[in-house]
Amino acid sequence: MNIKGSSAYLYPRIYPLHTLEENQIPPPMVRCLYERFSDSGAYVI
């Protein structure tokens, strides 16, 4: 597996649903890192 492939495997991207605006489809994807998570957030992996 190359570096790009292993990076996507170790740090998948997620959709934060709690920041979704009414007219924003789909929400922007962010890396799945501890610092990006919120206790009151909802996410799709």
Backbone as ProteinMPNN parsed JSONL, in Angstrom:
{"seq_chain_A": "MNIKGSSAYLYPRIYPLHTLEENQIPPPMVRCLYERFSDSGAYVI", "coords_chain_A": {"N_chain_A": [[0.858, -1.175, 0.0], [0.571, 2.208, -0.833], [1.678, 5.492, 0.361], [-0.389, 7.417, 0.209], [-2.673, 5.787, 0.08], [-2.481, 4.411, 2.529], [-2.736, 6.528, 4.293], [-5.395, 7.35, 3.886], [-6.64, 5.094, 4.851], [-5.857, 4.984, 7.563], [-6.669, 7.478, 8.531], [-9.603, 8.128, 7.961], [-12.1, 10.013, 6.148], [-14.767, 12.048, 7.394], [-18.239, 13.016, 7.658], [-19.39, 15.825, 9.214], [-22.387, 16.192, 10.652], [-23.682, 17.919, 12.407], [-22.883, 20.483, 11.845], [-24.072, 21.161, 9.535], [-25.48, 23.249, 7.145], [-28.66, 24.629, 6.121], [-28.968, 24.774, 3.3], [-26.804, 23.367, 2.346], [-25.45, 20.779, 0.714], [-23.549, 18.075, -0.299], [-22.29, 17.95, 3.124], [-19.063, 19.41, 3.937], [-16.231, 17.241, 3.933], [-14.171, 16.072, 6.607], [-11.031, 15.193, 8.14], [-10.774, 12.26, 10.126], [-10.008, 12.844, 13.062], [-9.143, 13.058, 16.513], [-9.17, 15.666, 17.531], [-11.013, 16.909, 15.922], [-13.513, 16.047, 16.633], [-16.6, 16.571, 18.36], [-18.259, 16.514, 21.482], [-21.005, 16.848, 21.411], [-21.621, 16.426, 18.79], [-22.731, 15.033, 15.593], [-21.891, 12.471, 13.357], [-21.036, 11.025, 10.155], [-19.434, 8.242, 8.983]], "CA_chain_A": [[0.0, 0.0, 0.0], [1.371, 3.429, -0.878], [1.455, 6.436, 1.463], [-1.722, 8.017, 0.074], [-3.655, 4.767, 0.439], [-2.429, 4.131, 3.967], [-3.253, 7.709, 4.98], [-6.861, 7.277, 3.822], [-7.05, 3.968, 5.691], [-5.634, 5.32, 8.969], [-7.4, 8.703, 8.85], [-10.708, 8.27, 7.003], [-12.824, 11.285, 6.183], [-16.098, 11.948, 7.988], [-19.166, 14.117, 7.437], [-19.975, 16.348, 10.444], [-23.773, 16.572, 10.371], [-24.153, 18.969, 13.307], [-22.525, 21.792, 11.29], [-24.713, 21.232, 8.225], [-26.382, 24.37, 6.892], [-29.909, 24.216, 5.486], [-28.814, 24.649, 1.849], [-25.482, 22.791, 2.093], [-25.507, 19.34, 0.456], [-23.271, 17.402, 0.969], [-21.413, 18.723, 4.007], [-17.653, 19.182, 3.636], [-15.629, 16.135, 4.674], [-12.988, 16.397, 7.41], [-10.293, 14.008, 8.576], [-11.252, 11.639, 11.358], [-9.02, 13.053, 14.107], [-9.739, 13.316, 17.823], [-9.351, 17.106, 17.695], [-12.134, 17.347, 15.084], [-14.775, 15.557, 17.178], [-17.272, 17.318, 19.41], [-19.105, 15.632, 22.295], [-22.409, 17.005, 21.037], [-21.709, 16.341, 17.336], [-23.207, 13.826, 14.91], [-20.978, 12.246, 12.241], [-21.191, 9.863, 9.287], [-18.109, 7.778, 8.543]], "C_chain_A": [[0.901, 1.233, 0.0], [0.983, 4.377, 0.261], [0.055, 7.045, 1.398], [-2.81, 7.032, 0.483], [-3.665, 4.471, 1.923], [-2.938, 5.318, 4.779], [-4.779, 7.703, 4.999], [-7.395, 6.157, 4.705], [-6.934, 4.315, 7.175], [-6.43, 6.539, 9.422], [-8.535, 8.897, 7.846], [-11.383, 9.633, 7.146], [-14.243, 11.049, 6.691], [-16.926, 13.168, 7.585], [-19.686, 14.584, 8.793], [-21.383, 16.878, 10.162], [-24.262, 17.726, 11.234], [-23.789, 20.371, 12.812], [-23.188, 22.043, 9.943], [-25.675, 22.417, 8.154], [-27.607, 23.865, 6.132], [-29.756, 23.967, 3.986], [-27.49, 23.998, 1.446], [-25.569, 21.274, 1.949], [-24.401, 19.004, -0.522], [-22.38, 18.269, 1.855], [-19.956, 18.471, 3.634], [-17.091, 18.057, 4.51], [-14.406, 16.639, 5.435], [-12.295, 15.101, 7.798], [-10.797, 13.544, 9.934], [-10.141, 11.707, 12.409], [-9.735, 13.407, 15.408], [-10.051, 14.803, 18.007], [-10.562, 17.633, 16.928], [-13.492, 16.928, 15.638], [-15.29, 16.462, 18.288], [-18.168, 16.349, 20.177], [-20.569, 15.697, 21.88], [-22.625, 16.899, 19.526], [-22.269, 15.018, 16.844], [-22.399, 13.685, 13.626], [-21.375, 11.014, 11.446], [-19.798, 9.505, 8.798], [-18.253, 7.13, 7.191]], "O_chain_A": [[1.878, 1.294, 0.746], [0.065, 4.09, 1.029], [-0.612, 7.175, 2.425], [-3.765, 7.409, 1.162], [-4.729, 4.298, 2.517], [-3.515, 5.126, 5.85], [-5.387, 8.018, 6.022], [-8.494, 6.269, 5.248], [-7.82, 3.977, 7.96], [-6.824, 6.619, 10.585], [-8.433, 9.751, 6.966], [-11.235, 10.307, 8.164], [-14.839, 9.999, 6.454], [-16.384, 14.211, 7.219], [-20.367, 13.816, 9.473], [-21.54, 17.905, 9.501], [-25.174, 18.446, 10.828], [-24.336, 21.354, 13.312], [-22.891, 23.038, 9.282], [-26.564, 22.565, 8.992], [-27.574, 22.774, 5.562], [-30.359, 23.034, 3.457], [-27.105, 24.086, 0.28], [-25.741, 20.563, 2.939], [-24.341, 19.662, -1.561], [-21.778, 19.228, 1.372], [-19.641, 17.422, 3.071], [-17.439, 17.941, 5.685], [-13.693, 17.524, 4.962], [-12.908, 14.033, 7.784], [-11.194, 14.349, 10.776], [-9.42, 10.732, 12.617], [-10.817, 13.993, 15.386], [-11.085, 15.154, 18.575], [-11.082, 18.7, 17.257], [-14.522, 17.406, 15.161], [-14.516, 17.04, 19.051], [-18.771, 15.459, 19.578], [-21.29, 14.705, 21.986], [-23.698, 17.246, 19.032], [-22.283, 14.02, 17.565], [-22.234, 14.655, 12.886], [-21.971, 10.078, 11.98], [-19.074, 10.348, 8.268], [-17.266, 6.663, 6.621]]}, "name": "protein", "num_of_chains": 1, "seq": "MNIKGSSAYLYPRIYPLHTLEENQIPPPMVRCLYERFSDSGAYVI"}
